[in-house]
Amino acid sequence: MVDHANFEYQIDATIMIRTKRMNYMFKEHQILYVENVGKKLHIHTGQAPIEVYASMKEMENLVGPKFFRCHRGYLVNMEHIHGYSRNAIVMDNGDEIFLSRDRYAAFVAAYEKFL
């Protein structure tokens, strides 16, 4: 378990996540997606997820425009999308992320703009 986190965003697209026990630094492109699990966020980078106590809103405000909130519990990095359907987004690592029906049109528009 990781204690409450403090977030910082830097111009060079480096995200620093500070907890009481550890400091994590990521480039935006290293993060595949962020998942909300209870009161914790799981930051998926292709290795073991990093767990931090924070809100999805805090993380959403921290990351850049390459990220899209496709569901109340998920924030995806559009650089790592392999494909999508009406109800799921498939990431480069094969993980399927739920795509909210209400956010489908906004996602398609944002993803087409991103491409």
C-alpha positions in Angstrom: 0.0 0.0 0.0 1.1 3.5 -0.7 0.2 6.6 1.3 -1.5 9.7 0.0 0.2 11.1 -3.1 1.2 14.6 -4.2 1.3 15.2 -7.9 3.5 17.6 -10.0 3.4 18.2 -13.7 6.4 19.6 -15.5 6.7 21.2 -18.9 8.8 18.3 -20.3 5.9 15.9 -19.8 7.4 14.3 -16.8 4.9 13.3 -14.1 6.1 13.0 -10.5 4.1 11.2 -8.0 5.3 11.5 -4.4 4.1 9.3 -1.7 5.3 9.0 1.9 7.3 5.9 1.0 8.5 6.5 -2.6 8.8 9.0 -5.4 7.9 7.9 -8.9 8.7 9.7 -12.1 7.1 8.9 -15.4 7.2 10.4 -18.8 3.6 10.7 -20.1 4.2 8.1 -22.8 5.2 5.5 -20.2 1.7 5.4 -18.7 -0.7 3.1 -20.6 -3.7 3.9 -18.5 -4.9 4.7 -15.0 -7.5 2.6 -13.2 -9.7 3.7 -10.3 -9.9 0.8 -7.7 -11.7 1.9 -4.6 -9.9 4.9 -3.1 -6.7 4.0 -4.9 -5.5 4.6 -8.4 -3.5 1.9 -10.2 -1.1 3.5 -12.7 -0.4 0.9 -15.4 3.0 1.2 -17.2 3.4 -2.3 -18.6 5.0 -3.5 -15.4 3.4 -4.0 -12.0 0.8 -1.3 -11.4 1.8 1.5 -9.1 -0.9 2.1 -6.4 -1.5 5.6 -5.0 -4.2 7.1 -2.9 -5.6 9.9 -5.0 -8.7 10.8 -7.0 -9.2 10.3 -10.7 -9.9 14.0 -11.0 -6.5 14.8 -9.6 -4.8 12.5 -12.1 -7.0 13.8 -14.9 -5.9 17.4 -14.1 -2.3 16.3 -14.0 -1.9 14.5 -17.3 -1.8 16.2 -20.7 -4.2 16.2 -23.6 -3.1 12.7 -24.8 -5.2 11.2 -22.1 -8.9 10.6 -22.3 -11.4 9.7 -19.5 -13.3 7.0 -21.2 -15.2 5.8 -18.1 -15.5 7.1 -14.6 -12.9 4.4 -13.6 -10.4 4.7 -16.4 -8.1 7.3 -18.0 -6.3 6.0 -21.1 -3.3 7.3 -22.9 -4.3 7.6 -26.6 -0.7 6.9 -27.6 -1.2 3.3 -26.5 -4.5 2.5 -28.1 -4.4 -0.6 -30.3 -8.1 -0.5 -31.3 -11.6 0.2 -30.0 -15.2 -0.9 -30.3 -18.4 0.7 -29.1 -17.9 -0.6 -25.6 -14.1 -1.2 -25.1 -10.7 0.1 -25.9 -7.9 -2.3 -26.4 -4.5 -1.1 -25.3 -1.1 -2.0 -26.7 -0.5 -4.6 -24.0 -3.8 -6.3 -24.7 -5.8 -5.0 -21.8 -9.4 -4.2 -22.6 -10.7 -1.0 -21.0 -14.4 -0.3 -20.6 -15.7 2.6 -22.8 -18.8 4.3 -21.4 -21.7 4.4 -23.8 -22.1 8.1 -22.9 -18.5 8.9 -23.7 -18.2 7.0 -27.0 -18.8 9.9 -29.4 -16.5 12.2 -27.4 -13.8 9.5 -27.4 -14.0 9.0 -31.2 -13.8 12.7 -31.8 -10.8 13.1 -29.4 -9.0 10.1 -30.8 -9.5 11.2 -34.4 -8.2 14.6 -33.5 -5.2 12.9 -31.7 -4.3 10.9 -34.8 
